[in-house]
Amino acid sequence: MRALAFSAKALTFSAKALFVALLTLLIAAPIASAHSQVTGYSPADGSSLDASPATASVTFNEVPQSQFATLNVVGPDGNIWSKGDARIEGQSVVVDVGELGPTGEYTLAYRITSADGHPVSGTATFTLTQEGSGTPGAPADASGTSEESEGGFLGGYEHIVLIVVAVLAFAGALGFALRKPKTKK
């Protein structure tokens, strides 16, 4: 009977520990996945322009880290049309563009490191309706600007798995520390 009473207490404790672990996960997961979010593009995504913009930019909801920030303008010919390196200005990553060339769809391809250290990448497009007289740069695929799949083996959710493992390890250690020692008769 005594063993049954201890088992019921252990089961009650385990249920409470599991509830605390799940509650912690639900609270921590949104915090852990709060990466930089795009708030705007210049030129605007999907816009049509009849002249080349002086610069292109992607604006975020927070200041991105300045290390490893890239922004390239890739033309319909597959060449890079942006000039120089990207730079951080406030909450935006900015690159000089100069005169564009052929008409068609241009792609803004960006990759930044968010304030929490997580890489964020994506693309936006605009269309040039009047041909320009600019000179293209290198082919985009040779410069490493092609789309890369984001995230590791868990698709970018490694931090959530780490939180779950940490919470379960803590709950197990707490359960072990609070167990009652067996008494000998």
C-alpha positions as CSV (number, residue, x, y, z in Angstrom):
1,M,0.0,0.0,0.0
2,R,2.9,2.3,0.9
3,A,4.5,1.7,-2.5
4,L,1.2,2.6,-4.2
5,A,1.0,5.9,-2.2
6,F,4.5,6.8,-3.2
7,S,3.8,6.0,-6.8
8,A,0.7,8.3,-6.7
9,K,2.8,11.1,-5.2
10,A,5.5,10.6,-7.9
11,L,2.8,10.6,-10.6
12,T,1.3,13.8,-9.3
13,F,4.8,15.4,-9.1
14,S,5.6,14.2,-12.6
15,A,2.4,15.7,-13.9
16,K,3.1,19.0,-12.2
17,A,6.7,19.0,-13.6
18,L,5.4,18.3,-17.1
19,F,2.9,21.1,-16.8
20,V,5.6,23.6,-15.6
21,A,7.9,22.4,-18.5
22,L,5.2,22.9,-21.1
23,L,4.2,26.3,-19.7
24,T,7.8,27.4,-19.8
25,L,8.1,26.2,-23.4
26,L,5.0,28.1,-24.4
27,I,6.3,31.3,-22.8
28,A,9.9,30.9,-24.0
29,A,9.4,29.8,-27.6
30,P,8.0,33.1,-28.9
31,I,10.7,35.0,-27.1
32,A,13.4,32.8,-28.6
33,S,12.1,33.1,-32.1
34,A,11.8,36.9,-32.1
35,H,14.2,37.6,-35.0
36,S,14.4,40.7,-37.1
37,Q,11.4,41.2,-39.3
38,V,11.3,43.3,-42.6
39,T,9.2,46.4,-42.3
40,G,9.9,47.8,-45.8
41,Y,11.9,47.8,-49.0
42,S,13.2,50.6,-51.2
43,P,12.3,50.3,-54.1
44,A,9.0,48.8,-52.8
45,D,8.5,45.1,-53.4
46,G,6.6,44.6,-56.7
47,S,7.0,48.2,-57.8
48,S,7.7,49.5,-61.3
49,L,10.4,52.2,-62.0
50,D,11.2,54.0,-65.2
51,A,14.6,55.1,-63.8
52,S,17.4,53.6,-61.7
53,P,17.2,54.3,-58.0
54,A,20.4,55.8,-56.4
55,T,20.2,53.2,-53.6
56,A,18.3,50.1,-52.5
57,S,17.5,49.2,-48.9
58,V,15.7,46.8,-46.7
59,T,14.4,48.1,-43.4
60,F,13.9,45.9,-40.3
61,N,12.0,46.3,-37.0
62,E,15.3,46.5,-35.1
63,V,18.9,47.5,-35.8
64,P,20.7,44.6,-37.5
65,Q,24.2,43.7,-36.6
66,S,26.7,45.3,-38.9
67,Q,28.8,42.2,-39.4
68,F,28.0,40.0,-42.4
69,A,25.2,42.3,-43.8
70,T,24.8,41.9,-47.5
71,L,22.4,43.4,-50.0
72,N,22.7,42.8,-53.8
73,V,20.6,44.0,-56.7
74,V,20.5,41.2,-59.3
75,G,19.2,42.0,-62.7
76,P,17.1,40.1,-65.2
77,D,20.3,39.2,-66.9
78,G,21.6,37.4,-63.8
79,N,24.3,39.9,-63.0
80,I,24.8,42.1,-59.9
81,W,23.9,45.7,-60.5
82,S,24.5,47.1,-57.0
83,K,27.8,48.9,-56.5
84,G,30.0,48.4,-53.5
85,D,29.4,46.8,-50.1
86,A,26.1,47.0,-48.1
87,R,26.1,49.2,-45.0
88,I,23.9,49.5,-42.0
89,E,22.0,52.9,-41.6
90,G,19.8,52.8,-38.6
91,Q,17.4,49.9,-39.0
92,S,18.2,49.5,-42.7
93,V,20.8,47.7,-44.8
94,V,21.6,49.9,-47.7
95,V,23.6,49.5,-51.0
96,D,24.4,52.0,-53.8
97,V,22.8,51.0,-57.1
98,G,23.9,53.5,-59.9
99,E,22.6,53.2,-63.4
100,L,20.8,49.9,-64.2
101,G,20.7,48.2,-67.6
102,P,18.1,46.0,-69.2
103,T,14.4,46.3,-68.6
104,G,12.8,43.6,-66.5
105,E,12.6,42.3,-63.0
106,Y,15.4,43.1,-60.5
107,T,15.8,41.2,-57.3
108,L,17.0,42.6,-53.9
109,A,18.7,39.7,-52.2
110,Y,19.6,40.4,-48.6
111,R,21.1,38.5,-45.6
112,I,21.7,40.1,-42.2
113,T,22.4,39.0,-38.7
114,S,19.5,40.0,-36.4
115,A,20.1,41.5,-33.0
116,D,19.7,38.1,-31.4
117,G,22.5,36.6,-33.6
118,H,20.1,34.7,-36.0
119,P,20.7,35.0,-39.7
120,V,17.8,36.5,-41.7
121,S,17.6,36.4,-45.5
122,G,15.1,37.0,-48.2
123,T,14.3,38.7,-51.5
124,A,12.1,41.4,-52.9
125,T,11.6,42.5,-56.5
126,F,11.0,45.6,-58.6
127,T,10.7,46.1,-62.4
128,L,12.7,48.5,-64.5
129,T,10.4,49.7,-67.4
130,Q,12.9,51.9,-69.2
131,E,16.3,50.5,-70.3
132,G,19.3,52.1,-68.6
133,S,22.9,52.5,-69.8
134,G,24.7,51.0,-66.8
135,T,27.4,48.4,-66.7
136,P,26.7,45.1,-64.9
137,G,28.9,43.5,-62.3
138,A,29.8,39.9,-61.9
139,P,27.2,37.1,-62.4
140,A,25.1,36.6,-59.2
141,D,25.7,32.9,-58.9
142,A,29.5,33.4,-58.9
143,S,29.3,35.8,-55.9
144,G,27.5,33.6,-53.5
145,T,24.2,35.5,-53.6
146,S,22.1,32.6,-54.7
147,E,19.4,31.5,-52.3
148,E,20.6,29.4,-49.5
149,S,18.3,27.2,-47.4
150,E,18.0,28.8,-43.9
151,G,18.4,26.8,-40.8
152,G,20.1,23.6,-39.8
153,F,18.9,20.1,-39.7
154,L,15.7,21.2,-37.8
155,G,14.9,24.0,-40.2
156,G,15.9,26.8,-37.9
157,Y,14.1,25.5,-34.8
158,E,17.2,24.2,-33.0
159,H,16.7,26.9,-30.3
160,I,13.2,25.5,-29.4
161,V,14.5,22.0,-29.2
162,L,17.3,23.2,-26.9
163,I,14.7,24.9,-24.7
164,V,12.6,21.8,-24.5
165,V,15.6,19.6,-23.6
166,A,16.8,22.1,-20.9
167,V,13.3,22.3,-19.4
168,L,12.9,18.5,-19.3
169,A,16.4,18.1,-17.8
170,F,15.6,20.7,-15.1
171,A,12.3,18.9,-14.3
172,G,14.0,15.6,-14.1
173,A,16.7,16.9,-11.8
174,L,14.1,18.6,-9.6
175,G,12.1,15.4,-9.4
176,F,15.2,13.5,-8.5
177,A,16.2,16.0,-5.8
178,L,12.7,16.1,-4.2
179,R,12.2,12.3,-4.1
180,K,11.8,10.8,-0.8
181,P,14.4,8.2,0.2
182,K,13.2,4.7,0.7
183,T,12.9,3.6,4.3
184,K,14.0,0.2,5.4
185,K,11.9,-1.8,7.8
